[in-house]
Amino acid sequence: MRKIKLFTPYVSWRAIWNTIRVLRCGQLAEGPQVKKFEQEFASKFGFERVLAVNSGTSALELAYELAGIKEGDEVITPVLTCTATNIPLIRRKAKIIFADTDYDLNVDIEDVKRKITLNTKAIVFVHYGGNNRGLEELIQITKERNIILIEDAAQVVGSEYWGKADFTCVSLQAIKTLTSGDGGILICKNEELHNKGKRLRWFGYDRDQKQKMGDTDLLEAGYKYHMNDVSAAIGLGNLAVIDKIIAHRKALMKIYKKHGAIAGVWFCSMLVKDRKGLMKFLKEKGVETGVHHYRNDQYTLFGGRQVLKKMDEIENHYMLLPLHHKVSFADAERICDLIKQYEKI
Ligand SMILES: Cc1ncc(COP(=O)(O)O)c(C=O)c1O
């Protein structure tokens, strides 16, 4: 029986070839490959300037720092997301206000609106699975209320509408649609903050300005969040074939959607009655599924469980389906047939 995994990293031959060249050339640290990757990413997705960093989490850490989120600031953020969205807020001692999820697993915009106060400093929007429903409305609301908007776009590559907020944070982690092994991209709307982000990703120095330890005074406490040339070589090789990767994912999305799944370009999810039973049944048929992200308020770190109506309703009913280059169209149809078959049992 052929096994279908829930996630499988896509690494193109060009990525392998690029990486071998970099590994042999003697420059592994941040260098020309990172610069090239930034330029090609910006040009491919239509941005003026981007900052390559070593993870989506680092991009979020920098975004929160550049946004000036400090102790006690209220930040509205989705309860259903990767913990990486919210852990950096804890570190900053921000006051996390969890917004409920909606039935498509993106944030419930009405709940976000209800939770805005005069003290709301920022709102985090997560493109859950690559789904951008709600972003347009939040852009409008945050503009009117002078609130900072941050897109956690970790899962977004391949989606059509993103990169519109004050800060946008992309993940290039192993199983993402576009991977550099591990990596991230930070997009800042404001040019000064972009320049500050560039300094903060490498201790506080702007390498483009030839600032160097010893020669240049250090004025800001930066991080070591820069991308290296090995990651950039992988990213460049995969970026070269990204249209093909996305096209396949979108074709799979169509099939899953036809059968009632909630389709985003990074993963498809489905609301099902008996999640545990169905996942076991699919596993016996060689199909791996998963839950992957859990409501963040279940962790003590975030203060413990709250009453969130829709999250409470669906927390045991959402499930992720395999969506990647190793899943054929026939596989997707078969997975949907198996789900139907189980529901009839
Ligand atoms: C919604 C979300 N935010 C943040 C991250 C963190 O990205 P990274 O793993 O690149 O640090 C992820 C990673 O999967 C994610 O799914």
The ligand as a MOL file (V3000), in Angstrom:
LIG
                    3D

  0  0  0     0  0            999 V3000
M  V30 BEGIN CTAB
M  V30 COUNTS 16 16 0 0 0
M  V30 BEGIN ATOM
M  V30 1 C 1.1490 30.5370 11.3900 0
M  V30 2 C 2.6180 30.3540 11.6030 0
M  V30 3 N 3.3150 31.3520 12.1530 0
M  V30 4 C 4.6330 31.2630 12.3760 0
M  V30 5 C 5.3380 30.1340 12.0270 0
M  V30 6 C 6.7890 30.0470 12.3220 0
M  V30 7 O 7.5650 29.9190 11.1840 0
M  V30 8 P 9.0000 29.2260 11.2700 0
M  V30 9 O 8.7940 27.7800 11.5170 0
M  V30 10 O 9.6020 29.5170 9.9320 0
M  V30 11 O 9.7300 29.8890 12.3690 0
M  V30 12 C 4.6580 29.0520 11.4450 0
M  V30 13 C 5.3900 27.8390 11.1020 0
M  V30 14 O 4.9290 26.8660 10.6600 0
M  V30 15 C 3.2620 29.1550 11.2260 0
M  V30 16 O 2.5700 28.1650 10.6880 0
M  V30 END ATOM
M  V30 BEGIN BOND
M  V30 1 1 1 2
M  V30 2 1 2 3
M  V30 3 2 2 15
M  V30 4 2 3 4
M  V30 5 1 4 5
M  V30 6 1 5 6
M  V30 7 2 5 12
M  V30 8 1 6 7
M  V30 9 1 7 8
M  V30 10 2 8 9
M  V30 11 1 8 10
M  V30 12 1 8 11
M  V30 13 1 12 13
M  V30 14 1 12 15
M  V30 15 2 13 14
M  V30 16 1 15 16
M  V30 END BOND
M  V30 END CTAB
M  END
